[in-house]
Amino acid sequence: MRWDNLGESPTALFDADVVTRTVDTPEFRGITFHEVRARSIVNRVPGASRMPFEWTVNPYRGCSHACVYCFARKTHAYLDLDTGLGFDSQIVVKVNAPELLRRELAAPRWRGDHIAMGTNVDCYQRAEGRYALMPGILAALRDHANPFSILTKGTLILRDLELLRQAAEVTDVGVSVSVGFLDGTLWRTLEPGTPAPARRLDVVRTLTAHGLACGVLMAPVVPFLSDTPDQLRDTVRAVAEAGAGSVTPLVLHLRPGAREWFLAWLGRHHPHLVRRYEALYAGGSYAPTWYQRRITRQVHELAAEYGLGPGRARRIPPEPAAAPERGPAATQLTLL
């Protein structure tokens, strides 16, 4: 691995000393940690980005959640690390993140802008259970009354519930949980290192019960695998039942690095869909606008039906009655 293959000076991002550790316990078996001391922790988002925020904090690189579609896979190539299994198992840990953040927030040039976390890799992935960087990060943000948001698939965020509550008393705090689908078979193959979707919805339920507003990023909606009307309805209904304040759909996008890894997975698990994906994503990393608009419209209509959204009380209609059997139905693919 090279720490200088970053398009900047050899030590632009990390100090030269790197400590590499392997931990032979069941939860970390097969994972290697590269402990580094970062030179900066508050990162500016490139101007061309579609992200609705300007600053991020990422205490980790690589992610043991191992989501096949993760757009951040490409970042591992900058360190000469593999974007496939290497991204899932070679985790860079910025061990000085809390102290560094506290120093940067105190700098005269910092203006107290919103900071987003979990937008590159999940800050509550399994590594956080070992290194516990987030409590120090949250305490620094709280002490400086700096607004922030967190996006996660990890249930470990509940460990920091009290810190989140304290921060919310002095600044704007946003929490979103990512739940794209409910299907267990799809979850086990597409997001093998994450907590089950039902457990993530339990996080939403707990945060809401403790007075913390929590939304759901319904991501990704996977074409031909989790996008039928019934699948979308089931997911939105479960999100509403969990007490989420909002639901935001996001269709699968396949950037370089993730695209190759996802298509290889698709070829193993659903080879009959490979040509359909090649056609759907022929124009680039994103599904066509017409498809994205269709999914967004359907989810928004369902959200309105279940009372999801700002200023709306959640309303859970009764389950529809089961239709009478009419002989064998066509087999429906389930991945998400």
ZINOR-V377990 format. One record per backbone hydrogen bond with DSSP energy under -1.0 kcal/mol. CO is the residue of the C=O (numbers start at 1). NH is the residue of the N-H. If there is no record, write none. Layout:
BEGIN
co:CO nh:NH
co:CO nh:NH
END
This chain:
BEGIN
co:4 nh:6
co:9 nh:12
co:13 nh:39
co:19 nh:35
co:21 nh:33
co:23 nh:25
co:25 nh:28
co:25 nh:29
co:28 nh:31
co:32 nh:91
co:33 nh:21
co:34 nh:93
co:35 nh:19
co:36 nh:95
co:37 nh:15
co:43 nh:56
co:46 nh:49
co:54 nh:45
co:55 nh:116
co:56 nh:43
co:59 nh:94
co:61 nh:92
co:63 nh:66
co:65 nh:193
co:67 nh:70
co:70 nh:73
co:72 nh:75
co:73 nh:76
co:74 nh:77
co:76 nh:79
co:76 nh:81
co:77 nh:80
co:79 nh:2
co:84 nh:88
co:85 nh:89
co:86 nh:90
co:87 nh:63
co:89 nh:32
co:91 nh:34
co:92 nh:61
co:93 nh:36
co:93 nh:95
co:94 nh:97
co:96 nh:100
co:97 nh:101
co:98 nh:102
co:99 nh:103
co:100 nh:104
co:101 nh:105
co:102 nh:106
co:107 nh:110
co:115 nh:149
co:116 nh:57
co:117 nh:151
co:122 nh:125
co:125 nh:128
co:126 nh:129
co:127 nh:130
co:127 nh:131
co:128 nh:132
co:133 nh:137
co:134 nh:138
co:135 nh:139
co:136 nh:140
co:137 nh:141
co:138 nh:142
co:139 nh:143
co:140 nh:144
co:141 nh:146
co:142 nh:145
co:147 nh:115
co:148 nh:174
co:149 nh:117
co:150 nh:176
co:152 nh:178
co:155 nh:158
co:156 nh:159
co:157 nh:160
co:158 nh:161
co:160 nh:164
co:161 nh:165
co:162 nh:166
co:163 nh:167
co:164 nh:168
co:167 nh:170
co:167 nh:171
co:172 nh:148
co:174 nh:150
co:175 nh:215
co:176 nh:152
co:177 nh:217
co:183 nh:187
co:184 nh:188
co:185 nh:189
co:186 nh:190
co:187 nh:191
co:190 nh:68
co:191 nh:194
co:196 nh:200
co:197 nh:201
co:198 nh:202
co:199 nh:203
co:200 nh:204
co:201 nh:205
co:202 nh:206
co:203 nh:207
co:204 nh:208
co:205 nh:209
co:206 nh:210
co:207 nh:212
co:208 nh:211
co:214 nh:245
co:215 nh:177
co:216 nh:248
co:217 nh:179
co:217 nh:219
co:218 nh:250
co:221 nh:252
co:222 nh:225
co:222 nh:226
co:225 nh:335
co:228 nh:232
co:229 nh:233
co:230 nh:234
co:231 nh:235
co:232 nh:236
co:233 nh:237
co:234 nh:238
co:235 nh:239
co:236 nh:240
co:237 nh:241
co:238 nh:242
co:239 nh:244
co:240 nh:243
co:245 nh:309
co:246 nh:216
co:248 nh:218
co:250 nh:221
co:255 nh:259
co:258 nh:262
co:259 nh:263
co:260 nh:264
co:261 nh:265
co:262 nh:266
co:263 nh:267
co:264 nh:268
co:265 nh:269
co:266 nh:270
co:270 nh:273
co:271 nh:274
co:273 nh:277
co:274 nh:278
co:275 nh:279
co:276 nh:280
co:277 nh:281
co:279 nh:282
co:281 nh:284
co:285 nh:254
co:288 nh:292
co:289 nh:293
co:290 nh:294
co:291 nh:295
co:292 nh:296
co:293 nh:297
co:294 nh:298
co:295 nh:299
co:296 nh:300
co:297 nh:301
co:298 nh:302
co:299 nh:303
co:300 nh:304
co:301 nh:305
co:302 nh:306
co:303 nh:308
co:306 nh:315
co:309 nh:312
END
